[in-house]
């Protein structure tokens, strides 16, 4: 964690759907990540609905920090109360900002025209949205909602709209305001290092870290099991770089064989880069993962020069017809077997015409499970110009986690096939 | 929202990775959804790291509500401070619970044996985890972490572990404790109704709701644009059922053509049920969505009796070889065209042998975009025994949102083809 001399921040997110569990908040995680990268220590995220007393209490608590960032509650209706309640919590008057009002009016007139509704329907909302705490410095508008910064005693409050795209754009514009800059200038951005492992347990990595002397002295280490991988994040305070180098060097030897990347590239990007470096193309054949491996690979921009396609062969007939899995393999070993996985991987290479094929077949749910082949049994196979690799596991999770685990395992199998050849 | 006489709750989530933006909190949304369904009004979610002063402040604020539920900070190490700080905030002594200690010791001895480490390494952690505030009522253990409830003045605090699976299991066990029951018994669970629309704007649904008299009088309506659909949630207080019926009846006429389900079934489940009812099988052919349509369909347990498979034809050569899209169609119209979408849908029906085929082709990123075919242009086609349907759109979002929007559009296109035939 950043040193105690760093500025500290609170994030207040408002939205009634968020305290009902109808929607997950994306803005708090975005903002704390941004704050941390600036060297501002995020102390808390508070999520409240639109009840005025709750929101006011949360804003009041937030003003006790060096930085308060708020998300949401800037709309034109009476439920949108962030501005009014922030002014009350700060003990500041509200006033109409004439320049902002002209801009909101122009935008509202355009909307009225487009919707063919009289402008009078919008007028009261315009005045409401142009009403800001005295001293507010406007960063920009999201639609008709102004985002702004306000100095309240020792705190700078940054007030942003709720839709994530708008919040992110206006956050970056708010960082250019002098009032925000002056606080951020006091912060010293930490260095952030990431090590990502696959195939090793969280406790082994934790033991390696402990044996290496553990964190502290300006290096804060988090070990996190995430997406069936183990991620080690080192947050390095300014001046502690050598301590971090030493910790890394001491930590790695027992677990280095499982390290697949330094940095934040997901395994699908690592796989695509490794294939690209060798000039190889890649195809996938999926059964229980039903397209999830393809989805991960195609989520990477520019994947099309490596990734050519997939056959999702959910039905056995499709394994035969579209992948050429021999009927006798299916009969003798079953659809969930090492032999079928191998035939699928080779079949998709040939049928789709790719250098590498990777296949997954398994049992993600009750349908098809037997005593010998329980839910969670998965076979994987990768086939390429430099050889073949197979893997299997049996995992007692729910349908989604079995599928996600199999997807990650398939991507890492290809990675090993390519990088170890 | 539940009436002001309902018990009110705060949720406090602790975890340093959560205030760094490294991981998104799943427990807050789960818990507020659960509380609301019991008739307890969730007032706030506070997320803090492991800084003791922050966590203690959040717990103190939470004890001002009728119910406080905490997540995380129950582990064996010194960073896990929820129990100690709750006791301090509540002004209650800590004491070792002998029965719990025996149980944690037994579990720790088994772990020590499995890891071949001396039990002495675990002993201090065992005593720490068995130390609870006086008066705590244990709900159960997650590994070696006890979950418990504690009455503090007017508040019942429910203390749960952080891993979501464990938290959910122990939450249900905590609800069986008498101390928790007595508070929940004061609550009156609201009825919850959901209407889901596709193809209509949020503002049209909002206008229909307003014209129908709006919410209030015990019916609280939320209109939410979610996953490119519009969801209307009605939370109906006990006694307001007729008001809710009347509101629904008045709201629907102008937007009924876009209503695709009452309830919380996602569109993929609606599609599978509609196909199943007609005895039809389904296959998908995907380009820019790269397996996302397949993934959504196969996420539904039991999908395999309807869904047979997919060809993800990312490369044009695969569109020809695996789907039989004629080379002259690709040449004359391009891979992103209505003609190619139609050929893909018909091709996958034939090649994979399904009653219905649905195809998506589009431009999700800069690669392949031109002035005539900009990023965000997507063509869809569904082909089945009862006819064909085509759709296209041009959407200025980022790669992921274009892909997600195209996925939703493909599922709804199949739904319309099947249900309107």
HADDOCK unambig.tbl for C-alpha pairs under 7 A between the chains (distance, minus, plus):
assign (segid A and resid 19 and name CA) (segid B and resid 32 and name CA) 5.96 0.50 0.50
assign (segid A and resid 19 and name CA) (segid B and resid 42 and name CA) 6.05 0.50 0.50
assign (segid A and resid 19 and name CA) (segid B and resid 43 and name CA) 6.83 0.50 0.50
assign (segid A and resid 19 and name CA) (segid B and resid 44 and name CA) 6.38 0.50 0.50
assign (segid A and resid 20 and name CA) (segid B and resid 32 and name CA) 5.42 0.50 0.50
assign (segid A and resid 20 and name CA) (segid B and resid 33 and name CA) 5.26 0.50 0.50
assign (segid A and resid 20 and name CA) (segid B and resid 36 and name CA) 6.65 0.50 0.50
assign (segid A and resid 20 and name CA) (segid B and resid 42 and name CA) 6.99 0.50 0.50
assign (segid A and resid 21 and name CA) (segid B and resid 29 and name CA) 4.14 0.50 0.50
assign (segid A and resid 21 and name CA) (segid B and resid 30 and name CA) 6.22 0.50 0.50
assign (segid A and resid 21 and name CA) (segid B and resid 32 and name CA) 5.54 0.50 0.50
assign (segid A and resid 21 and name CA) (segid B and resid 33 and name CA) 4.70 0.50 0.50
assign (segid A and resid 24 and name CA) (segid B and resid 29 and name CA) 6.51 0.50 0.50
assign (segid A and resid 29 and name CA) (segid B and resid 21 and name CA) 4.11 0.50 0.50
assign (segid A and resid 29 and name CA) (segid B and resid 24 and name CA) 6.49 0.50 0.50
assign (segid A and resid 30 and name CA) (segid B and resid 21 and name CA) 6.17 0.50 0.50
assign (segid A and resid 32 and name CA) (segid B and resid 19 and name CA) 5.96 0.50 0.50
assign (segid A and resid 32 and name CA) (segid B and resid 20 and name CA) 5.40 0.50 0.50
assign (segid A and resid 32 and name CA) (segid B and resid 21 and name CA) 5.53 0.50 0.50
assign (segid A and resid 33 and name CA) (segid B and resid 20 and name CA) 5.25 0.50 0.50
assign (segid A and resid 33 and name CA) (segid B and resid 21 and name CA) 4.69 0.50 0.50
assign (segid A and resid 36 and name CA) (segid B and resid 20 and name CA) 6.65 0.50 0.50
assign (segid A and resid 42 and name CA) (segid B and resid 19 and name CA) 6.06 0.50 0.50
assign (segid A and resid 42 and name CA) (segid B and resid 20 and name CA) 6.98 0.50 0.50
assign (segid A and resid 43 and name CA) (segid B and resid 19 and name CA) 6.84 0.50 0.50
assign (segid A and resid 43 and name CA) (segid B and resid 48 and name CA) 6.23 0.50 0.50
assign (segid A and resid 43 and name CA) (segid B and resid 49 and name CA) 6.79 0.50 0.50
assign (segid A and resid 43 and name CA) (segid B and resid 54 and name CA) 6.94 0.50 0.50
assign (segid A and resid 44 and name CA) (segid B and resid 19 and name CA) 6.38 0.50 0.50
assign (segid A and resid 44 and name CA) (segid B and resid 46 and name CA) 6.94 0.50 0.50
assign (segid A and resid 44 and name CA) (segid B and resid 47 and name CA) 5.50 0.50 0.50
assign (segid A and resid 44 and name CA) (segid B and resid 48 and name CA) 4.63 0.50 0.50
assign (segid A and resid 45 and name CA) (segid B and resid 46 and name CA) 5.76 0.50 0.50
assign (segid A and resid 45 and name CA) (segid B and resid 47 and name CA) 4.95 0.50 0.50
assign (segid A and resid 45 and name CA) (segid B and resid 48 and name CA) 6.62 0.50 0.50
assign (segid A and resid 46 and name CA) (segid B and resid 44 and name CA) 6.93 0.50 0.50
assign (segid A and resid 46 and name CA) (segid B and resid 45 and name CA) 5.77 0.50 0.50
assign (segid A and resid 46 and name CA) (segid B and resid 46 and name CA) 4.37 0.50 0.50
assign (segid A and resid 46 and name CA) (segid B and resid 47 and name CA) 6.20 0.50 0.50
assign (segid A and resid 47 and name CA) (segid B and resid 44 and name CA) 5.49 0.50 0.50
assign (segid A and resid 47 and name CA) (segid B and resid 45 and name CA) 4.95 0.50 0.50
assign (segid A and resid 47 and name CA) (segid B and resid 46 and name CA) 6.19 0.50 0.50
assign (segid A and resid 48 and name CA) (segid B and resid 43 and name CA) 6.23 0.50 0.50
assign (segid A and resid 48 and name CA) (segid B and resid 44 and name CA) 4.62 0.50 0.50
assign (segid A and resid 48 and name CA) (segid B and resid 45 and name CA) 6.61 0.50 0.50
assign (segid A and resid 49 and name CA) (segid B and resid 43 and name CA) 6.78 0.50 0.50
assign (segid A and resid 54 and name CA) (segid B and resid 43 and name CA) 6.96 0.50 0.50
assign (segid A and resid 290 and name CA) (segid B and resid 294 and name CA) 5.65 0.50 0.50
assign (segid A and resid 290 and name CA) (segid B and resid 295 and name CA) 5.07 0.50 0.50
assign (segid A and resid 290 and name CA) (segid B and resid 298 and name CA) 5.69 0.50 0.50
assign (segid A and resid 291 and name CA) (segid B and resid 291 and name CA) 4.23 0.50 0.50
assign (segid A and resid 291 and name CA) (segid B and resid 292 and name CA) 6.35 0.50 0.50
assign (segid A and resid 291 and name CA) (segid B and resid 294 and name CA) 5.43 0.50 0.50
assign (segid A and resid 291 and name CA) (segid B and resid 295 and name CA) 5.02 0.50 0.50
assign (segid A and resid 292 and name CA) (segid B and resid 291 and name CA) 6.32 0.50 0.50
assign (segid A and resid 292 and name CA) (segid B and resid 292 and name CA) 6.92 0.50 0.50
assign (segid A and resid 292 and name CA) (segid B and resid 295 and name CA) 5.69 0.50 0.50
assign (segid A and resid 294 and name CA) (segid B and resid 290 and name CA) 5.65 0.50 0.50
assign (segid A and resid 294 and name CA) (segid B and resid 291 and name CA) 5.43 0.50 0.50
assign (segid A and resid 295 and name CA) (segid B and resid 290 and name CA) 5.04 0.50 0.50
assign (segid A and resid 295 and name CA) (segid B and resid 291 and name CA) 4.99 0.50 0.50
assign (segid A and resid 295 and name CA) (segid B and resid 292 and name CA) 5.68 0.50 0.50
assign (segid A and resid 298 and name CA) (segid B and resid 290 and name CA) 5.66 0.50 0.50
assign (segid A and resid 301 and name CA) (segid B and resid 365 and name CA) 6.58 0.50 0.50
assign (segid A and resid 302 and name CA) (segid B and resid 367 and name CA) 6.75 0.50 0.50
assign (segid A and resid 304 and name CA) (segid B and resid 314 and name CA) 6.72 0.50 0.50
assign (segid A and resid 304 and name CA) (segid B and resid 315 and name CA) 6.97 0.50 0.50
assign (segid A and resid 308 and name CA) (segid B and resid 313 and name CA) 6.73 0.50 0.50
assign (segid A and resid 308 and name CA) (segid B and resid 314 and name CA) 5.05 0.50 0.50
assign (segid A and resid 308 and name CA) (segid B and resid 315 and name CA) 4.76 0.50 0.50
assign (segid A and resid 309 and name CA) (segid B and resid 312 and name CA) 4.90 0.50 0.50
assign (segid A and resid 309 and name CA) (segid B and resid 313 and name CA) 4.74 0.50 0.50
assign (segid A and resid 309 and name CA) (segid B and resid 314 and name CA) 4.82 0.50 0.50
assign (segid A and resid 309 and name CA) (segid B and resid 315 and name CA) 6.45 0.50 0.50
assign (segid A and resid 309 and name CA) (segid B and resid 318 and name CA) 6.92 0.50 0.50
assign (segid A and resid 310 and name CA) (segid B and resid 311 and name CA) 5.73 0.50 0.50
assign (segid A and resid 310 and name CA) (segid B and resid 312 and name CA) 4.62 0.50 0.50
assign (segid A and resid 310 and name CA) (segid B and resid 313 and name CA) 6.62 0.50 0.50
assign (segid A and resid 311 and name CA) (segid B and resid 310 and name CA) 5.73 0.50 0.50
assign (segid A and resid 311 and name CA) (segid B and resid 311 and name CA) 4.59 0.50 0.50
assign (segid A and resid 311 and name CA) (segid B and resid 312 and name CA) 6.08 0.50 0.50
assign (segid A and resid 312 and name CA) (segid B and resid 309 and name CA) 4.89 0.50 0.50
assign (segid A and resid 312 and name CA) (segid B and resid 310 and name CA) 4.59 0.50 0.50
assign (segid A and resid 312 and name CA) (segid B and resid 311 and name CA) 6.07 0.50 0.50
assign (segid A and resid 313 and name CA) (segid B and resid 308 and name CA) 6.74 0.50 0.50
assign (segid A and resid 313 and name CA) (segid B and resid 309 and name CA) 4.75 0.50 0.50
assign (segid A and resid 313 and name CA) (segid B and resid 310 and name CA) 6.60 0.50 0.50
assign (segid A and resid 314 and name CA) (segid B and resid 304 and name CA) 6.74 0.50 0.50
assign (segid A and resid 314 and name CA) (segid B and resid 308 and name CA) 5.04 0.50 0.50
assign (segid A and resid 314 and name CA) (segid B and resid 309 and name CA) 4.80 0.50 0.50
assign (segid A and resid 315 and name CA) (segid B and resid 304 and name CA) 6.99 0.50 0.50
assign (segid A and resid 315 and name CA) (segid B and resid 308 and name CA) 4.76 0.50 0.50
assign (segid A and resid 315 and name CA) (segid B and resid 309 and name CA) 6.45 0.50 0.50
assign (segid A and resid 318 and name CA) (segid B and resid 309 and name CA) 6.92 0.50 0.50
assign (segid A and resid 318 and name CA) (segid B and resid 352 and name CA) 5.95 0.50 0.50
assign (segid A and resid 322 and name CA) (segid B and resid 352 and name CA) 6.81 0.50 0.50
assign (segid A and resid 352 and name CA) (segid B and resid 318 and name CA) 5.97 0.50 0.50
assign (segid A and resid 352 and name CA) (segid B and resid 322 and name CA) 6.83 0.50 0.50
assign (segid A and resid 365 and name CA) (segid B and resid 301 and name CA) 6.57 0.50 0.50
assign (segid A and resid 367 and name CA) (segid B and resid 302 and name CA) 6.70 0.50 0.50
